[in-house]
C-alpha cells in the first residue's frame, strides 16, 4: 500500500520549495540583471567622462592653433609673395601668439618664387627669441617630400590637417604639426605650418583627473596606436593595446583583465585612452549586491518558517478530525447521525459547518430514497400490465395505414401526367413570347437610334451657329492682335535704346568695385602689421574686399545680361514683323471657314426633316408590337398558374405518402419500445429490491 504524506510534511515541503524558488530567482535573475545594469552604468559614465576630457583638450590646445593656421594661410593667399618682409612679420606674429607653439612657416611649390626651386622659411622659438632657418629649402631636406607637406587636406576637403608626432631635424624638439594648404584658384602653391611642442602637451595631459575611479592609467595614442604620453612612463614609445584606434572600432572594450576606453581628439588623429583593471569595477558591485541578497534570504527564510508553523496549527489539526469522521462513516456502520465539533471562527470552522449540513442533507436524502423506492416498485407492476394492452392496439393501427398508402400512390401517378402536359403547352407559349420580345426590342432600338440621330443633327446645327459667331469674333480678335503687336514692336525699340544707357552704368559700378578691392587689400596689410590688436580690423577689411569682389562679379554679370537683352530685343523686332504678315494670312483663311460652315448648316436642316418622318412610322409599329406582347404575357401567366397548382397537388400527395410511411415506421418503433419497456420494467423491479437492501445498511435515526 502506498504510504500517505501527512499535511505537516506537505506544508514543510511547500515552504522549502518557496524558499528554493525565491533563492533561485534572486541568484539567477535579479542579481545578474542588477549586476549587469550597474556595470553598464559605470562604463557609460566612464566613457562620457573621457569624451568630455577629449573635448576639453581639443578646445584648449588644438582648436586655437587650427584657427591661427587657417588665418595664416588666408593672409598669405590674400597678399601673395611679392612683399616677403610683410610675410615675415606676419609669420613671427602667428608663432608668438601662444606659448605652446614652438615653430612654423610657409613652404612653396617649386619655382613659385621665380628662380627659386626651394622656398620654405621656418621660424622656431629658442628661449624668448624667434629664429629663422632655411634648412628645409635644399636638395637634402626637400620639404615637398615630408608627410606634413603632402598631407595638405585638399583631397579630403579639410582646412587644417594634423601630422603624427615626430622629432624636428633642426630643433630636435618632439612636435605635432598643423598644416593648411595655400591655393591660387584650384592650384596648390604650398602650405603653412604651425608646430606644437610635446613638452607643453605633456604638462596639460598630466593635470587631467578622473573622479569616477581611483586606479586607472591615461595614455595619449597616435594614429598607429603608439603611446606618446602616459601616466605609466614605461608605456611611452610602445603599443600598449592590441586594438588600434582606427575609425569604426568600438570605443569601449575589454582587453585581457582590463577595461579600455578610447576618446579621439576631434580630427587631430590623436586618441586619449583610459584603462583600468576589471576587478576594480566589479568587486565593489559584487560585494554590495551579495550583502543585499543575504539579507533578503534571511528575511525570506524567517517568514517562511513562521508561515509553516501557523499553517500547521490552524489547518492540519481540523483536517485530521474530518478525515477520522469520514473513515468511521465509510468503513464502520454507516452512521449518518455523527457531526464535527468546531469552536473557532475561521474558514476551517465554516468548512466544518458546511460539512455537517452536507451530512444532514445526505441523511434526509437516504430517508427519501427509501420511501420513493417502495413507490417505484408499485408503479413498475402497473406499467408492465399497460404495456401488454398498448402492443395489441399498435398492431391494429399498422394494418390500416398500409391500405391508405396504396390509394395515395395511385393519386400521385395521375397528378404527374397532368403536370407534364401543362409544361409542354407552357414551353410552346414561352418560345412565342421570346420571338415577340425580340421584335419589340428591335423596334425600340431603331426608335432610339433615330431619336439619337435627330438629337445629334440638332446639336451639330447649334454648334455650327456658335462656330459662325466664333469665326466673327476670331476675325475681330485677329485685327486687334495685329494692332497690339504693332504697338509692342514700337515699345521694344524704345527698350533697346534704354538698355545702352544701363550698360554704361554697369561699367561705372565695375570700376568702383576694383577701387574698393585695392583699398581693402591695403587695410588687410595694415591689420597684419598691427598684430593681435588689428585682428578685428582685418576681419572688417576682409568683408569689405568680399563685398567689392561680389559687386564686381555682379557688374560683369549685369553688363553681360544687358547685352543679351539688346540682342534679344533686335530679334523680337524682326519676329514681330513676321507675325504681322501671318495675321493677314489668318484673316483670309477665317473667311473661307465661314463660307464652308454655312453650306454644312443647310444640309443638316434637310437631314432633320427626313428623320422626323421615319420616327413617326417606327412609333406606330412599336404600339402594335406592345399589344401582341401583352397578350402573350397573359397566356404565359395562366399556364404557369396551372402548372404550379398541379405541382402543389403532387407535393401534397407526396407529403401524405411520406407521412403514412413515417406513421407506419413509428408504429413499428412503438411496438419495439413497448417490448423494451416491458423488459426495463422487470429490470427496474429487481434494481429497486437491491436498492432497498443497500439503504437498510445506513443508520438515519
C-alpha positions, 0 to 999 in steps of 0.5 A, a space after each residue: 500500500 502506498 504510504 500517505 504524506 501527512 499535511 505537516 510534511 506537505 506544508 514543510 515541503 511547500 515552504 522549502 520549495 518557496 524558499 528554493 524558488 525565491 533563492 533561485 530567482 534572486 541568484 539567477 535573475 535579479 542579481 545578474 540583471 542588477 549586476 549587469 545594469 550597474 556595470 553598464 552604468 559605470 562604463 557609460 559614465 566612464 566613457 562620457 567622462 573621457 569624451 568630455 576630457 577629449 573635448 576639453 583638450 581639443 578646445 584648449 590646445 588644438 582648436 586655437 592653433 587650427 584657427 591661427 593656421 587657417 588665418 595664416 594661410 588666408 593672409 598669405 593667399 590674400 597678399 601673395 609673395 611679392 612683399 616677403 618682409 610683410 610675410 615675415 612679420 606676419 609669420 613671427 606674429 602667428 608663432 608668438 601668439 601662444 606659448 605652446 607653439 614652438 615653430 612654423 612657416 610657409 613652404 612653396 611649390 617649386 619655382 613659385 618664387 621665380 628662380 627659386 626651386 626651394 622656398 620654405 622659411 621656418 621660424 622656431 622659438 629658442 628661449 624668448 627669441 624667434 629664429 629663422 632657418 632655411 634648412 628645409 629649402 635644399 636638395 637634402 631636406 626637400 620639404 615637398 617630400 615630408 608627410 606634413 607637406 603632402 598631407 595638405 587636406 585638399 583631397 579630403 576637403 579639410 582646412 587644417 590637417 594634423 601630422 603624427 608626432 615626430 622629432 624636428 631635424 633642426 630643433 630636435 624638439 618632439 612636435 605635432 604639426 598643423 598644416 593648411 594648404 595655400 591655393 591660387 584658384 584650384 592650384 596648390 602653391 604650398 602650405 603653412 605650418 604651425 608646430 606644437 611642442 610635446 613638452 607643453 602637451 605633456 604638462 596639460 595631459 598630466 593635470 587631467 583627473 578622473 573622479 569616477 575611479 581611483 586606479 586607472 592609467 591615461 595614455 595619449 595614442 597616435 594614429 598607429 596606436 603608439 603611446 606618446 604620453 602616459 601616466 605609466 612612463 614605461 608605456 611611452 614609445 610602445 603599443 600598449 593595446 592590441 586594438 588600434 584606434 582606427 575609425 569604426 572600432 568600438 570605443 569601449 572594450 575589454 582587453 585581457 583583465 582590463 577595461 579600455 576606453 578610447 576618446 579621439 581628439 576631434 580630427 587631430 588623429 590623436 586618441 586619449 585612452 583610459 584603462 583600468 583593471 576589471 576587478 576594480 569595477 566589479 568587486 565593489 558591485 559584487 560585494 554590495 549586491 551579495 550583502 543585499 541578497 543575504 539579507 533578503 534570504 534571511 528575511 525570506 527564510 524567517 517568514 517562511 518558517 513562521 508561515 509553516 508553523 501557523 499553517 500547521 496549527 490552524 489547518 492540519 489539526 481540523 483536517 485530521 478530525 474530518 478525515 477520522 469522521 469520514 473513515 468511521 462513516 465509510 468503513 464502520 456502520 454507516 452512521 449518518 447521525 455523527 457531526 464535527 465539533 468546531 469552536 473557532 471562527 475561521 474558514 476551517 470552522 465554516 468548512 466544518 459547518 458546511 460539512 455537517 449540513 452536507 451530512 444532514 442533507 445526505 441523511 434526509 436524502 437516504 430517508 427519501 430514497 427509501 420511501 420513493 423506492 417502495 413507490 417505484 416498485 408499485 408503479 413498475 407492476 402497473 406499467 408492465 400490465 399497460 404495456 401488454 394492452 398498448 402492443 395489441 392496439 399498435 398492431 391494429 393501427 399498422 394494418 390500416 395505414 398500409 391500405 391508405 398508402 396504396 390509394 395515395 400512390 395511385 393519386 400521385 401517378 395521375 397528378 404527374 401526367 397532368 403536370 407534364 402536359 401543362 409544361 409542354 403547352 407552357 414551353 410552346 407559349 414561352 418560345 412565342 413570347 421570346 420571338 415577340 420580345 425580340 421584335 419589340 426590342 428591335 423596334 425600340 432600338 431603331 426608335 432610339 437610334 433615330 431619336 439619337 440621330 435627330 438629337 445629334 443633327 440638332 446639336 451639330 446645327 447649334 454648334 455650327 451657329 456658335 462656330 459662325 459667331 466664333 469665326 466673327 469674333 476670331 476675325 475681330 480678335 485677329 485685327 486687334 492682335 495685329 494692332 497690339 503687336 504693332 504697338 509692342 514692336 514700337 515699345 521694344 525699340 524704345 527698350 533697346 535704346 534704354 538698355 545702352 544707357 544701363 550698360 554704361 552704368 554697369 561699367 561705372 559700378 565695375 570700376 568702383 568695385 576694383 577701387 574698393 578691392 585695392 583699398 581693402 587689400 591695403 587695410 588687410 596689410 595694415 591689420 597684419 602689421 598691427 598684430 593681435 590688436 588689428 585682428 578685428 580690423 582685418 576681419 572688417 577689411 576682409 568683408 569689405 574686399 568680399 563685398 567689392 569682389 561680389 559687386 564686381 562679379 555682379 557688374 560683369 554679370 549685369 553688363 553681360 545680361 544687358 547685352 543679351 537683352 539688346 540682342 534679344 530685343 533686335 530679334 523680337 523686332 524682326 519676329 514681330 514683323 513676321 507675325 504681322 504678315 501671318 495675321 493677314 494670312 489668318 484673316 483670309 483663311 477665317 473667311 473661307 471657314 465661314 463660307 464652308 460652315 454655312 453650306 454644312 448648316 443647310 444640309 443638316 436642316 434637310 437631314 432633320 426633316 427626313 428623320 422626323 418622318 421615319 420616327 413617326 412610322 417606327 412609333 406606330 409599329 412599336 404600339 402594335 408590337 406592345 399589344 401582341 406582347 401583352 397578350 402573350 404575357 397573359 397566356 404565359 401567366 395562366 399556364 404557369 398558374 396551372 402548372 404550379 397548382 398541379 405541382 402543389 397537388 403532387 407535393 401534397 400527395 407526396 407529403 401524405 405518402 411520406 407521412 403514412 410511411 413515417 406513421 407506419 415506421 413509428 408504429 413499428 418503433 412503438 411496438 419495439 419500445 413497448 417490448 423494451 419497456 416491458 423488459 426495463 420494467 422487470 429490470 427496474 423491479 429487481 434494481 429497486 429490491 437491491 436498492 432497498 437492501 443497500 439503504 437498510 445498511 445506513 443508520 438515519 435515526 
